[in-house]
């Protein structure tokens, strides 16, 4: 028998940061018999939504520093020296004084990512790897063709077959009321739509980094920040915007924690449980990976080593008790009082290059549990989302110092405040097309407040199977809704009989909890309606995998996930096919 090499044709759907990291992972395999096609609906590779004008203006900054960025062709600290002085002056940066431990403007970071993608494409072509870039091409469908062991990508009038399709389409905010209700914005993106004078009170839903994006843009459209002689800033309202104010609406009434010094700038990427360990633990626990086990392995054990004093305070607490203790501490002060205290803590941490250990370990936990979360029981996923994720979302948001200084300046100027609205808050549109924010006040009584401008800034929503923009995959049953089995089947049966439409009885007679997005395996292969993994199609688009990956954003996630995809591809594909001599 002789063997003939078979070229592997790969499609990357989307050309943003995740596609960049995936492209690099493909090149790192040192396999040259490849053809890679990138479908990018815009005209720029690398930047994606967050780091282009689709998601940022000059005032928006990253929440990662240069030393936290995954390895690409060259470190950003080297790249900055090649950037034109005019560009650096625009962002008030000096290449000679660039500090890789500080965050940088998002649009500038987007230029860096674009240059890295260009360099990687050149590197690929030097290796004789075929690379095709389809700019301005929005993929409208993906159709699996199992009889050919290939999948079809539809873009405009073209339909092309590939051995592997990796979906890296990035963020997506479905339109709900925007464009139909004046003053209603389903997201702050692109931010240019908020960059206009707003001489009235603005409601912002959420208090996350997404909300801070909206605040930075709205503030500049209605006033300016002025530097003080001591290096601080204050906010001066424009004369034409005397009634401009912003009110954040948060379930917990809390603001994100402030960036501090990370002892491990890459958040212990080796902390993710191995497949063998997950398998062993699941075999001992009825087919489930217990959330308490992950907490012990990825939070308590490393915390015992890094901060034994704090560990001893919490080692015997349940997840619920630990979260209650931490949240109680945060609720002892008003949101802006706590923010001021955390600014002091963070500045001390950065100055001394000493981490805030429990916060860093919580970030490690969030990263590490993301991949095996699909093996939790439905009950543990509910515990995670109800108790642990609210704490994680606040503590590891890592709001950059400059953003925090602006929030404080706006608050001190009487322009910005926050209100706790609880779990039942809702936004409705009246018969007269007026925007009403309905929530409970401090006395527990329902209030309804009308706003001329409302910005939904709670971050990327977890989308459902029906939201997937590839009808061919849905209609053929090539993809399925994500679901988790209940550990307590009797409780699940009772919920089902009481009309809970998120609890379903599956063909195997077991009860499952529907969770957002589509079903995938540990290699990010999509699962069909029978639970079988598809060896041709991989899903890395974060809006559609939130059910199995509860904390799924960030470059660190994109890097680790892309490596898993590429490892699976090269394990599945032999690169040679036997032929008769």
JOWO-V969663 format. One record per residue. N is the residue number from 1. RES is the residue in one small letter. BURIAL is + if it has 9 or more other ideal C-beta (glycine too) atoms within 8 Angstrom, else -. Layout:
n=N res=RES burial=BURIAL
n=N res=RES burial=BURIAL
//
This chain:
n=1 res=x burial=-
n=2 res=x burial=-
n=3 res=x burial=-
n=4 res=x burial=-
n=5 res=x burial=-
n=6 res=x burial=-
n=7 res=x burial=-
n=8 res=x burial=+
n=9 res=x burial=+
n=10 res=x burial=+
n=11 res=x burial=+
n=12 res=x burial=+
n=13 res=x burial=+
n=14 res=x burial=+
n=15 res=x burial=+
n=16 res=x burial=+
n=17 res=x burial=+
n=18 res=x burial=+
n=19 res=x burial=+
n=20 res=x burial=+
n=21 res=x burial=+
n=22 res=x burial=+
n=23 res=x burial=+
n=24 res=x burial=+
n=25 res=x burial=+
n=26 res=x burial=+
n=27 res=x burial=+
n=28 res=x burial=-
n=29 res=x burial=-
n=30 res=x burial=-
n=31 res=x burial=+
n=32 res=x burial=-
n=33 res=x burial=-
n=34 res=x burial=+
n=35 res=x burial=+
n=36 res=x burial=+
n=37 res=x burial=+
n=38 res=x burial=+
n=39 res=x burial=+
n=40 res=x burial=+
n=41 res=x burial=-
n=42 res=x burial=+
n=43 res=x burial=-
n=44 res=x burial=+
n=45 res=x burial=+
n=46 res=x burial=+
n=47 res=x burial=+
n=48 res=x burial=+
n=49 res=x burial=+
n=50 res=x burial=+
n=51 res=x burial=+
n=52 res=x burial=+
n=53 res=x burial=-
n=54 res=x burial=+
n=55 res=x burial=+
n=56 res=x burial=+
n=57 res=x burial=+
n=58 res=x burial=-
n=59 res=x burial=-
n=60 res=x burial=+
n=61 res=x burial=+
n=62 res=x burial=+
n=63 res=x burial=+
n=64 res=x burial=+
n=65 res=x burial=+
n=66 res=x burial=+
n=67 res=x burial=-
n=68 res=x burial=+
n=69 res=x burial=+
n=70 res=x burial=+
n=71 res=x burial=-
n=72 res=x burial=+
n=73 res=x burial=-
n=74 res=x burial=-
n=75 res=x burial=+
n=76 res=x burial=+
n=77 res=x burial=-
n=78 res=x burial=-
n=79 res=x burial=+
n=80 res=x burial=+
n=81 res=x burial=-
n=82 res=x burial=-
n=83 res=x burial=+
n=84 res=x burial=-
n=85 res=x burial=-
n=86 res=x burial=-
n=87 res=x burial=+
n=88 res=x burial=+
n=89 res=x burial=-
n=90 res=x burial=-
n=91 res=x burial=+
n=92 res=x burial=-
n=93 res=x burial=+
n=94 res=x burial=-
n=95 res=x burial=+
n=96 res=x burial=-
n=97 res=x burial=-
n=98 res=x burial=+
n=99 res=x burial=-
n=100 res=x burial=+
n=101 res=x burial=-
n=102 res=x burial=-
n=103 res=x burial=+
n=104 res=x burial=+
n=105 res=x burial=+
n=106 res=x burial=+
n=107 res=x burial=+
n=108 res=x burial=+
n=109 res=x burial=+
n=110 res=x burial=+
n=111 res=x burial=+
n=112 res=x burial=+
n=113 res=x burial=+
n=114 res=x burial=+
n=115 res=x burial=+
n=116 res=x burial=+
n=117 res=x burial=+
n=118 res=x burial=+
n=119 res=x burial=+
n=120 res=x burial=+
n=121 res=x burial=+
n=122 res=x burial=-
n=123 res=x burial=+
n=124 res=x burial=+
n=125 res=x burial=+
n=126 res=x burial=-
n=127 res=x burial=-
n=128 res=x burial=-
n=129 res=x burial=+
n=130 res=x burial=-
n=131 res=x burial=+
n=132 res=x burial=-
n=133 res=x burial=+
n=134 res=x burial=+
n=135 res=x burial=-
n=136 res=x burial=-
n=137 res=x burial=+
n=138 res=x burial=-
n=139 res=x burial=+
n=140 res=x burial=-
n=141 res=x burial=+
n=142 res=x burial=+
n=143 res=x burial=+
n=144 res=x burial=+
n=145 res=x burial=+
n=146 res=x burial=-
n=147 res=x burial=-
n=148 res=x burial=-
n=149 res=x burial=-
n=150 res=x burial=+
n=151 res=x burial=+
n=152 res=x burial=+
n=153 res=x burial=+
n=154 res=x burial=+
n=155 res=x burial=+
n=156 res=x burial=-
n=157 res=x burial=-
n=158 res=x burial=-
n=159 res=x burial=-
n=160 res=x burial=+
n=161 res=x burial=+
n=162 res=x burial=+
n=163 res=x burial=+
n=164 res=x burial=+
n=165 res=x burial=+
n=166 res=x burial=+
n=167 res=x burial=+
n=168 res=x burial=+
n=169 res=x burial=+
n=170 res=x burial=+
n=171 res=x burial=+
n=172 res=x burial=+
n=173 res=x burial=+
n=174 res=x burial=-
n=175 res=x burial=-
n=176 res=x burial=-
n=177 res=x burial=+
n=178 res=x burial=+
n=179 res=x burial=-
n=180 res=x burial=-
n=181 res=x burial=+
n=182 res=x burial=-
n=183 res=x burial=+
n=184 res=x burial=+
n=185 res=x burial=+
n=186 res=x burial=+
n=187 res=x burial=+
n=188 res=x burial=+
n=189 res=x burial=+
n=190 res=x burial=-
n=191 res=x burial=+
n=192 res=x burial=-
n=193 res=x burial=-
n=194 res=x burial=+
n=195 res=x burial=+
n=196 res=x burial=-
n=197 res=x burial=+
n=198 res=x burial=+
n=199 res=x burial=+
n=200 res=x burial=+
n=201 res=x burial=+
n=202 res=x burial=+
n=203 res=x burial=+
n=204 res=x burial=+
n=205 res=x burial=+
n=206 res=x burial=+
n=207 res=x burial=+
n=208 res=x burial=+
n=209 res=x burial=+
n=210 res=x burial=+
n=211 res=x burial=+
n=212 res=x burial=+
n=213 res=x burial=+
n=214 res=x burial=+
n=215 res=x burial=+
n=216 res=x burial=+
n=217 res=x burial=+
n=218 res=x burial=+
n=219 res=x burial=+
n=220 res=x burial=+
n=221 res=x burial=+
n=222 res=x burial=+
n=223 res=x burial=+
n=224 res=x burial=-
n=225 res=x burial=+
n=226 res=x burial=-
n=227 res=x burial=-
n=228 res=x burial=-
n=229 res=x burial=-
n=230 res=x burial=-
n=231 res=x burial=-
n=232 res=x burial=-
n=233 res=x burial=+
n=234 res=x burial=+
n=235 res=x burial=+
n=236 res=x burial=+
n=237 res=x burial=+
n=238 res=x burial=+
n=239 res=x burial=-
n=240 res=x burial=-
n=241 res=x burial=+
n=242 res=x burial=-
n=243 res=x burial=-
n=244 res=x burial=+
n=245 res=x burial=+
n=246 res=x burial=+
n=247 res=x burial=+
n=248 res=x burial=+
n=249 res=x burial=+
n=250 res=x burial=+
n=251 res=x burial=+
n=252 res=x burial=-
n=253 res=x burial=+
n=254 res=x burial=+
n=255 res=x burial=+
n=256 res=x burial=+
n=257 res=x burial=+
n=258 res=x burial=+
n=259 res=x burial=+
n=260 res=x burial=+
n=261 res=x burial=+
n=262 res=x burial=+
n=263 res=x burial=-
n=264 res=x burial=-
n=265 res=x burial=-
n=266 res=x burial=-
n=267 res=x burial=+
n=268 res=x burial=+
n=269 res=x burial=+
n=270 res=x burial=-
n=271 res=x burial=+
n=272 res=x burial=+
n=273 res=x burial=+
n=274 res=x burial=-
n=275 res=x burial=-
n=276 res=x burial=-
n=277 res=x burial=-
n=278 res=x burial=+
n=279 res=x burial=-
n=280 res=x burial=-
n=281 res=x burial=+
n=282 res=x burial=+
n=283 res=x burial=-
n=284 res=x burial=-
n=285 res=x burial=+
n=286 res=x burial=-
n=287 res=x burial=-
n=288 res=x burial=+
n=289 res=x burial=+
n=290 res=x burial=+
n=291 res=x burial=+
n=292 res=x burial=-
n=293 res=x burial=+
n=294 res=x burial=+
n=295 res=x burial=+
n=296 res=x burial=+
n=297 res=x burial=+
n=298 res=x burial=+
n=299 res=x burial=+
n=300 res=x burial=+
n=301 res=x burial=+
n=302 res=x burial=+
n=303 res=x burial=+
n=304 res=x burial=+
n=305 res=x burial=-
n=306 res=x burial=+
n=307 res=x burial=+
n=308 res=x burial=-
n=309 res=x burial=-
n=310 res=x burial=+
n=311 res=x burial=+
n=312 res=x burial=-
n=313 res=x burial=-
n=314 res=x burial=+
n=315 res=x burial=-
n=316 res=x burial=-
n=317 res=x burial=-
n=318 res=x burial=-
n=319 res=x burial=+
n=320 res=x burial=-
n=321 res=x burial=-
n=322 res=x burial=+
n=323 res=x burial=+
n=324 res=x burial=-
n=325 res=x burial=+
n=326 res=x burial=+
n=327 res=x burial=+
n=328 res=x burial=-
n=329 res=x burial=-
n=330 res=x burial=+
n=331 res=x burial=-
n=332 res=x burial=-
n=333 res=x burial=-
n=334 res=x burial=-
n=335 res=x burial=+
n=336 res=x burial=+
n=337 res=x burial=-
n=338 res=x burial=+
n=339 res=x burial=+
n=340 res=x burial=+
n=341 res=x burial=+
n=342 res=x burial=+
n=343 res=x burial=+
n=344 res=x burial=-
n=345 res=x burial=+
n=346 res=x burial=+
n=347 res=x burial=+
n=348 res=x burial=+
n=349 res=x burial=+
n=350 res=x burial=+
n=351 res=x burial=-
n=352 res=x burial=-
n=353 res=x burial=-
n=354 res=x burial=-
n=355 res=x burial=+
n=356 res=x burial=+
n=357 res=x burial=+
n=358 res=x burial=+
n=359 res=x burial=+
n=360 res=x burial=+
n=361 res=x burial=+
n=362 res=x burial=+
n=363 res=x burial=+
n=364 res=x burial=+
n=365 res=x burial=+
n=366 res=x burial=+
n=367 res=x burial=+
n=368 res=x burial=+
n=369 res=x burial=+
n=370 res=x burial=+
n=371 res=x burial=+
n=372 res=x burial=+
n=373 res=x burial=+
n=374 res=x burial=+
n=375 res=x burial=-
n=376 res=x burial=+
n=377 res=x burial=+
n=378 res=x burial=+
n=379 res=x burial=+
n=380 res=x burial=+
n=381 res=x burial=+
n=382 res=x burial=+
n=383 res=x burial=+
n=384 res=x burial=+
n=385 res=x burial=+
n=386 res=x burial=-
n=387 res=x burial=+
n=388 res=x burial=+
n=389 res=x burial=+
n=390 res=x burial=+
n=391 res=x burial=+
n=392 res=x burial=+
n=393 res=x burial=+
n=394 res=x burial=+
n=395 res=x burial=+
n=396 res=x burial=+
n=397 res=x burial=+
n=398 res=x burial=+
n=399 res=x burial=+
n=400 res=x burial=+
n=401 res=x burial=+
n=402 res=x burial=-
n=403 res=x burial=+
n=404 res=x burial=+
n=405 res=x burial=+
n=406 res=x burial=+
n=407 res=x burial=+
n=408 res=x burial=+
n=409 res=x burial=+
n=410 res=x burial=+
n=411 res=x burial=+
n=412 res=x burial=-
n=413 res=x burial=+
n=414 res=x burial=-
n=415 res=x burial=+
n=416 res=x burial=+
n=417 res=x burial=-
n=418 res=x burial=+
n=419 res=x burial=+
n=420 res=x burial=-
n=421 res=x burial=+
n=422 res=x burial=-
n=423 res=x burial=-
n=424 res=x burial=-
n=425 res=x burial=+
n=426 res=x burial=-
n=427 res=x burial=+
n=428 res=x burial=-
n=429 res=x burial=+
n=430 res=x burial=+
n=431 res=x burial=-
n=432 res=x burial=-
n=433 res=x burial=-
n=434 res=x burial=-
n=435 res=x burial=+
n=436 res=x burial=+
n=437 res=x burial=+
n=438 res=x burial=+
n=439 res=x burial=+
n=440 res=x burial=+
n=441 res=x burial=-
n=442 res=x burial=-
n=443 res=x burial=-
n=444 res=x burial=-
n=445 res=x burial=-
n=446 res=x burial=-
n=447 res=x burial=-
n=448 res=x burial=-
n=449 res=x burial=-
n=450 res=x burial=+
n=451 res=x burial=+
n=452 res=x burial=+
n=453 res=x burial=+
n=454 res=x burial=+
n=455 res=x burial=+
n=456 res=x burial=+
n=457 res=x burial=+
n=458 res=x burial=+
n=459 res=x burial=-
n=460 res=x burial=+
n=461 res=x burial=-
n=462 res=x burial=+
n=463 res=x burial=+
n=464 res=x burial=-
n=465 res=x burial=+
n=466 res=x burial=-
n=467 res=x burial=+
n=468 res=x burial=+
n=469 res=x burial=-
n=470 res=x burial=+
n=471 res=x burial=-
n=472 res=x burial=+
n=473 res=x burial=+
n=474 res=x burial=+
n=475 res=x burial=-
n=476 res=x burial=-
n=477 res=x burial=+
n=478 res=x burial=+
n=479 res=x burial=+
n=480 res=x burial=+
n=481 res=x burial=+
n=482 res=x burial=+
n=483 res=x burial=+
n=484 res=x burial=+
n=485 res=x burial=+
n=486 res=x burial=+
n=487 res=x burial=+
n=488 res=x burial=-
n=489 res=x burial=+
n=490 res=x burial=-
n=491 res=x burial=-
n=492 res=x burial=+
n=493 res=x burial=+
n=494 res=x burial=-
n=495 res=x burial=+
n=496 res=x burial=+
n=497 res=x burial=-
n=498 res=x burial=-
n=499 res=x burial=-
n=500 res=x burial=-
n=501 res=x burial=-
n=502 res=x burial=-
n=503 res=x burial=+
n=504 res=x burial=+
n=505 res=x burial=-
n=506 res=x burial=+
n=507 res=x burial=-
n=508 res=x burial=-
n=509 res=x burial=-
n=510 res=x burial=+
n=511 res=x burial=+
n=512 res=x burial=+
n=513 res=x burial=+
n=514 res=x burial=+
n=515 res=x burial=+
n=516 res=x burial=-
n=517 res=x burial=+
n=518 res=x burial=+
n=519 res=x burial=+
n=520 res=x burial=+
n=521 res=x burial=-
n=522 res=x burial=-
n=523 res=x burial=+
n=524 res=x burial=+
n=525 res=x burial=+
n=526 res=x burial=+
n=527 res=x burial=+
n=528 res=x burial=+
n=529 res=x burial=-
n=530 res=x burial=-
n=531 res=x burial=-
n=532 res=x burial=-
n=533 res=x burial=-
n=534 res=x burial=+
n=535 res=x burial=-
n=536 res=x burial=+
n=537 res=x burial=+
n=538 res=x burial=+
n=539 res=x burial=+
n=540 res=x burial=+
n=541 res=x burial=+
n=542 res=x burial=+
n=543 res=x burial=+
n=544 res=x burial=+
n=545 res=x burial=+
n=546 res=x burial=+
n=547 res=x burial=+
n=548 res=x burial=+
n=549 res=x burial=+
n=550 res=x burial=+
n=551 res=x burial=+
n=552 res=x burial=+
n=553 res=x burial=-
n=554 res=x burial=-
n=555 res=x burial=+
n=556 res=x burial=+
n=557 res=x burial=+
n=558 res=x burial=+
n=559 res=x burial=+
n=560 res=x burial=+
n=561 res=x burial=+
n=562 res=x burial=+
n=563 res=x burial=+
n=564 res=x burial=+
n=565 res=x burial=+
n=566 res=x burial=+
n=567 res=x burial=+
n=568 res=x burial=+
n=569 res=x burial=+
n=570 res=x burial=+
n=571 res=x burial=-
n=572 res=x burial=-
n=573 res=x burial=+
n=574 res=x burial=-
n=575 res=x burial=-
n=576 res=x burial=-
n=577 res=x burial=-
n=578 res=x burial=-
n=579 res=x burial=-
n=580 res=x burial=-
n=581 res=x burial=-
//
